[in-house]
């Protein structure tokens, strides 16, 4: 069977890797934080000593780290995974990164196939096999790794050439960020008018104005305060990448997204120059 490598075993990547293992694929894991390997003790997975060993053991290498720097570190360092992968291997970038990060990898390693496949849904959806996967890459490479992706995802959506998956994921996350600002305004208005915020949340869960962002904010005390420490920097990263990539920062979408980030006291970060 196709040999799978996986790195990035956090709250979302861990369940993804477990689904691949449970499907019977020969799987090798490596982690920058050794404690993330603990849940796999006694499983059928093998453990690589370093990224180079991981690459040598992988026909399809899945990477689910946090950002562009992490992707480049795992893949490009002197003992990086790409230093040992066999020609024709596939690297699947599940991380949400700049589209150019994926395209540069393909340009620099033409004997390999790079596929960008960021995901949406969270760890519980990964464990259920119901993540949404947004895929960019050549049809041949995507179809070769589709059975692996389908172990943890439904649907798997091929959106276009390399980088297309990242573009759609960035749009998705920026829209979510924008909706956070709108929903926060709604709950503040409701409180000012002495409306029952829980009842308002119930309306937003089923009425014509329904949104996932409303459910998230309602579950976080009807404000963005508790979301800010964890979600704020990640959303700022993604909004910053979208601005860098498109050059457009004057749309209604981005204005609302910036308003949400200001509420969370976060600023979009730029990645264009860092990876050029």
Protein Blocks (a to p, Z undefined) as FASTA:
>chain_A
ZZdddehiafklmmmmmmmmmnopacddddfblklmmmmgoiabdcdfbfklmmmmpfbd
cdfbfblmlmmmmmmmmklmklmpcghiacddfbdcdfklmmmmmmmmmmbccdddddee
bjmlmmnopaccddeddfklmmmmmmmmmmmgccdddfbdehjlmmmmmmmmmmmmmmmm
mmmmmmmmmmmnopafklmmmmmmmmmkbcfklmmmmmnoopaklmmmmmmmmmmmmmmm
mmmmnopakbfklmmmmmmmmmnopacddfklmmZZ
